[in-house]
C-alpha cells in the first residue's frame, strides 16, 4: 500500500507506462491494431473499473479545472440510466466510431482491451481481443495466439489488475460501472486535495 496520494498516482502512472510499452511491442510483433476510428468498446454499457485505476484520470480532470463539468455529465448519464462512459465522444457521422475524450488518462480496463491475455481454466494464456479485431484479421489473431504460446510477452489481465489493486487495497479491488467508478475517483481526489 502506498503512503501518499502523489506517490500512489506516480505508481499507477508508472504501471500504465509499462503496460502501454508492452502493448506497443505486442502490436508491433503481431501487426494487430484497432480498426481505424472504432469506438465500439467505449460505447458499451458493461464496462467496469475500479476507483484506483481511475485516479490518474480524476487527477487530470482536477488539474484542468473541470471536475464540476464532468460531475454534471455523470449526473446526466445517471438520470438517463445509461452506463456508457461519459468521456466517449461518438462520431456523429459513423455509428460505432468515436474516441475517448481523455485517452492518455484512460483506466486499466481500457488500456488492456483488445491487446491482452488471460489465464484460461487450464492456466494457459489465452489471447483476449475484441470482436472487431477478430473480424478485421482473423489470421493475425490466430498468429498472435500462437506467438503468445511461444513466449511473446503480452499484458495479462489478472496480473495487471492485481498489481494495480495491491497499491490501494479496498478501492483497488471493488469494480463499479465506469461512470460510477469515475464519480468515486473524483470524490476521492477532492478529499485528498483538501488535506
C-alpha positions as a printed Julia matrix, in Angstrom:
195×3 Matrix{Float64}:
   0.0     0.0     0.0
   1.26    3.45   -0.92
   1.71    6.12    1.75
   0.75    9.34   -0.04
  -1.66   10.33   -2.77
   1.06   11.81   -5.05
   3.09    8.62   -4.64
   0.03    6.48   -5.42
  -0.63    8.48   -8.61
   3.02    8.18   -9.64
   2.98    4.41   -9.14
  -0.26    3.96  -11.11
   1.11    6.1   -13.94
   4.33    4.08  -13.94
   2.38    0.82  -14.24
   0.33    2.32  -17.09
   3.51    3.37  -18.9
   4.92   -0.16  -18.63
   1.64   -1.65  -19.89
   1.49    0.81  -22.8
   5.06   -0.1   -23.78
   4.3    -3.81  -23.56
   1.19   -3.39  -25.72
   3.14   -1.34  -28.29
   5.74   -4.12  -28.52
   2.97   -6.72  -28.83
   1.22   -4.73  -31.57
   4.47   -4.35  -33.49
   5.14   -8.1   -33.28
   1.61   -9.09  -34.32
   0.64   -6.15  -36.57
  -2.7    -6.01  -34.74
  -4.42   -2.67  -34.21
  -7.9    -1.36  -33.51
  -9.93   -0.71  -36.66
  -9.45    2.93  -37.61
 -11.85    5.24  -35.8
 -13.5     2.38  -33.9
 -15.1     3.26  -30.59
 -17.38    0.27  -30.07
 -15.76   -0.77  -26.8
 -16.25    2.74  -25.37
 -19.94    2.7   -26.22
 -20.53   -0.46  -24.19
 -22.99   -0.39  -21.29
 -21.0    -3.05  -19.43
 -17.55   -1.52  -18.81
 -16.47   -1.71  -15.19
 -13.46   -0.19  -13.47
 -12.05    0.38  -10.01
 -11.62    3.72   -8.3
  -7.86    3.16   -8.18
  -7.46    2.74  -11.93
  -9.39    5.99  -12.49
  -7.38    8.13  -10.06
  -4.93    9.47  -12.68
  -7.88   10.48  -14.87
  -9.68   12.14  -11.94
  -6.47   13.97  -11.03
  -6.09   15.18  -14.63
  -9.68   16.45  -14.53
  -8.9    18.41  -11.35
  -5.69   19.75  -12.91
  -7.71   21.01  -15.88
 -10.11   22.77  -13.52
 -13.19   20.93  -14.85
 -14.32   18.48  -12.15
 -17.76   20.11  -11.88
 -18.41   19.77  -15.61
 -17.53   16.08  -15.51
 -19.62   15.52  -12.38
 -22.55   17.11  -14.25
 -22.05   14.73  -17.2
 -22.06   11.75  -14.84
 -25.22   13.02  -13.14
 -26.94   13.44  -16.53
 -25.99    9.89  -17.56
 -27.38    8.57  -14.27
 -30.68   10.38  -14.91
 -30.84    8.87  -18.4
 -29.95    5.47  -16.91
 -27.11    4.99  -19.39
 -23.86    3.3   -18.41
 -21.76    4.14  -21.47
 -18.67    6.1   -20.48
 -19.34    9.83  -20.31
 -15.89   10.52  -21.78
 -16.71    8.75  -25.03
 -17.16   11.12  -27.96
 -19.08    9.27  -30.7
 -18.57   10.18  -34.33
 -21.9    11.73  -35.41
 -21.42   10.53  -38.99
 -20.22    6.96  -38.43
 -22.07    4.85  -35.84
 -19.63    2.69  -33.88
 -16.8     5.14  -34.4
 -15.61    7.7   -31.9
 -12.87    8.42  -29.44
 -12.08    8.82  -25.77
 -12.07   12.4   -24.52
  -9.32   11.54  -22.0
  -7.35    8.87  -23.86
  -3.94    9.5   -22.21
  -5.53    9.05  -18.78
  -7.82    6.09  -19.58
  -8.17    3.36  -16.94
  -6.59   -0.07  -16.93
  -9.6    -1.83  -18.45
  -9.45    0.49  -21.48
  -5.69    0.13  -21.89
  -5.84   -3.66  -21.93
  -8.96   -4.16  -24.01
  -8.13   -5.88  -27.27
  -4.43   -6.4   -26.57
  -4.08   -8.59  -23.51
  -4.36  -12.2   -22.47
  -5.98  -14.02  -19.59
  -5.44  -17.36  -17.97
  -7.99  -19.93  -19.04
  -9.23  -22.8   -16.86
  -6.16  -24.85  -17.74
  -3.95  -21.94  -16.63
  -2.8   -21.4   -20.21
  -2.6   -17.9   -21.62
  -5.46  -17.13  -23.99
  -5.35  -14.02  -26.19
  -8.38  -11.9   -25.44
  -9.28   -9.4   -28.12
 -12.43   -7.72  -29.33
 -14.86   -8.97  -31.97
 -13.96   -6.16  -34.36
 -10.27   -7.08  -34.33
 -11.18  -10.77  -34.8
 -13.32   -9.88  -37.82
 -10.77   -7.42  -39.23
  -8.0   -10.02  -39.45
  -8.65  -13.5   -38.02
  -5.31  -14.8   -39.34
  -3.36  -12.2   -37.36
  -5.39  -13.02  -34.24
  -4.6   -16.71  -34.67
  -0.9   -15.88  -35.22
  -0.92  -13.67  -32.1
  -2.25  -16.6   -30.02
   0.47  -18.86  -31.39
   3.15  -16.24  -30.64
   1.85  -15.92  -27.07
   2.07  -19.71  -26.67
   5.63  -19.49  -27.99
   6.53  -16.89  -25.35
   5.69  -13.47  -26.81
   5.18  -11.08  -23.93
   1.65   -9.73  -23.58
  -0.08   -8.0   -20.67
  -2.16  -10.43  -18.63
  -5.46   -9.13  -17.26
  -5.22  -10.86  -13.89
  -1.6    -9.88  -13.24
  -2.1    -6.24  -14.26
  -5.25   -5.97  -12.15
  -3.59   -7.46   -9.05
  -0.51   -5.27   -9.44
  -2.65   -2.14   -9.58
  -5.15   -3.22   -6.92
  -2.41   -4.05   -4.42
  -1.3    -0.4    -4.47
  -4.58    0.66   -2.9
  -6.43   -2.24   -1.23
 -10.16   -1.71   -0.94
 -10.73    0.81   -3.74
  -8.31   -1.18   -5.88
 -10.41   -4.33   -5.83
 -14.02   -3.1    -5.96
 -15.38   -2.75   -9.51
 -18.15   -0.33  -10.46
 -19.81    0.73  -13.69
 -17.29    3.05  -15.37
 -19.13    6.31  -14.63
 -19.77    5.33  -11.02
 -16.08    4.49  -10.56
 -15.13    7.82  -12.13
 -17.51    9.66   -9.8
 -15.95    7.93   -6.78
 -12.44    8.7    -8.07
 -13.37   12.39   -8.39
 -14.7    12.36   -4.82
 -11.54   10.65   -3.6
  -9.34   13.25   -5.33
 -11.46   16.07   -3.95
 -10.93   14.94   -0.38
  -7.22   14.23   -0.9
  -6.71   17.73   -2.31
  -8.41   19.26    0.75
  -5.99   17.54    3.13
